[in-house]
Amino acid sequence: MESVFQLNNSLTFLAYATGIMVLLIGIMLTKVLFDLSKLTKNVDETVTIAKTELEPTLKNINKSVEIISGIVINTDKNIKKIKGFVSKTPLKLLGGLSKLTAKASKGFWSGVGTALKMFSKK
């Protein structure tokens, strides 16, 4: 009889402990869901603010890129026109002359360096 009484008390305690644990877990789960709901609202507000702030900035950047692209295209056309003009005029000789003077300058400085090395040895 005594063991039945102890078994009954143990099962009753287990039932109460389980009920209390289920209640505590339910309360904690409710708190987590409430905090998650608040977090979701805050993230939504933040995304909305970022969207409203970024849209005008992106439009300005897009316009700037279009302007710069137009400038680059016009500059490219003008450079092609100038190259065509230079190839038809005597200015083409100046381009060859600059290459020739660059080679002569390189040779001159090479000779100066060699001479300095020879004089520094003596």
URZI-V676308 format. One record per backbone hydrogen bond with DSSP energy under -1.0 kcal/mol. NH is the residue of the N-H (numbers start at 1). CO is the residue of the C=O. E is the energy in kcal/mol with one decimal. If there is no record, write none. Layout:
BEGIN
nh=NH co=CO e=E
nh=NH co=CO e=E
END
This chain:
BEGIN
nh=5 co=1 e=-2.3
nh=6 co=2 e=-2.4
nh=7 co=3 e=-2.5
nh=8 co=4 e=-2.5
nh=9 co=5 e=-2.5
nh=10 co=6 e=-2.7
nh=11 co=7 e=-2.4
nh=12 co=8 e=-2.3
nh=13 co=9 e=-2.6
nh=14 co=10 e=-2.5
nh=15 co=11 e=-2.2
nh=16 co=12 e=-2.5
nh=17 co=13 e=-2.9
nh=18 co=14 e=-2.4
nh=19 co=15 e=-2.3
nh=20 co=16 e=-2.6
nh=21 co=17 e=-2.6
nh=22 co=18 e=-2.6
nh=23 co=19 e=-2.2
nh=24 co=20 e=-2.7
nh=25 co=21 e=-2.8
nh=26 co=22 e=-2.2
nh=27 co=23 e=-2.3
nh=28 co=24 e=-2.7
nh=29 co=25 e=-2.6
nh=30 co=26 e=-2.3
nh=31 co=27 e=-2.3
nh=32 co=28 e=-2.5
nh=33 co=29 e=-2.4
nh=34 co=30 e=-2.3
nh=35 co=31 e=-2.6
nh=36 co=32 e=-2.5
nh=37 co=33 e=-1.9
nh=38 co=34 e=-2.0
nh=39 co=35 e=-2.4
nh=40 co=36 e=-2.2
nh=41 co=37 e=-2.0
nh=42 co=38 e=-2.3
nh=43 co=39 e=-2.6
nh=44 co=40 e=-2.3
nh=45 co=41 e=-2.3
nh=46 co=42 e=-2.4
nh=47 co=43 e=-2.5
nh=48 co=44 e=-2.2
nh=49 co=45 e=-2.5
nh=50 co=46 e=-2.6
nh=51 co=47 e=-2.4
nh=52 co=48 e=-2.4
nh=53 co=49 e=-1.9
nh=54 co=50 e=-2.4
nh=55 co=51 e=-2.0
nh=58 co=54 e=-2.9
nh=59 co=55 e=-2.0
nh=60 co=56 e=-2.3
nh=61 co=57 e=-2.4
nh=62 co=58 e=-2.4
nh=63 co=59 e=-2.3
nh=64 co=60 e=-2.5
nh=65 co=61 e=-2.5
nh=66 co=62 e=-2.1
nh=67 co=63 e=-2.4
nh=68 co=64 e=-2.8
nh=69 co=65 e=-2.5
nh=70 co=66 e=-2.3
nh=71 co=67 e=-2.3
nh=72 co=68 e=-2.5
nh=73 co=69 e=-2.5
nh=74 co=70 e=-2.5
nh=75 co=71 e=-2.6
nh=76 co=72 e=-2.5
nh=77 co=73 e=-2.2
nh=78 co=74 e=-2.5
nh=79 co=75 e=-2.5
nh=80 co=76 e=-2.1
nh=81 co=77 e=-2.1
nh=82 co=78 e=-2.4
nh=83 co=79 e=-2.7
nh=84 co=80 e=-2.3
nh=85 co=81 e=-2.3
nh=86 co=82 e=-2.9
nh=87 co=83 e=-2.2
nh=92 co=89 e=-1.6
nh=93 co=90 e=-1.5
nh=95 co=91 e=-1.0
nh=96 co=92 e=-1.4
nh=97 co=93 e=-2.5
nh=98 co=94 e=-2.3
nh=99 co=95 e=-1.4
nh=100 co=96 e=-2.1
nh=101 co=97 e=-2.6
nh=102 co=98 e=-1.8
nh=103 co=99 e=-1.9
nh=104 co=100 e=-2.3
nh=105 co=101 e=-2.6
nh=106 co=102 e=-2.1
nh=107 co=103 e=-2.3
nh=108 co=104 e=-2.6
nh=109 co=105 e=-2.5
nh=110 co=106 e=-1.9
nh=111 co=107 e=-2.2
nh=112 co=108 e=-2.4
nh=113 co=109 e=-2.1
nh=114 co=110 e=-2.2
nh=115 co=111 e=-2.5
nh=116 co=112 e=-2.3
nh=117 co=113 e=-2.0
nh=118 co=114 e=-2.2
nh=119 co=115 e=-2.5
nh=120 co=116 e=-2.0
nh=121 co=117 e=-1.0
END
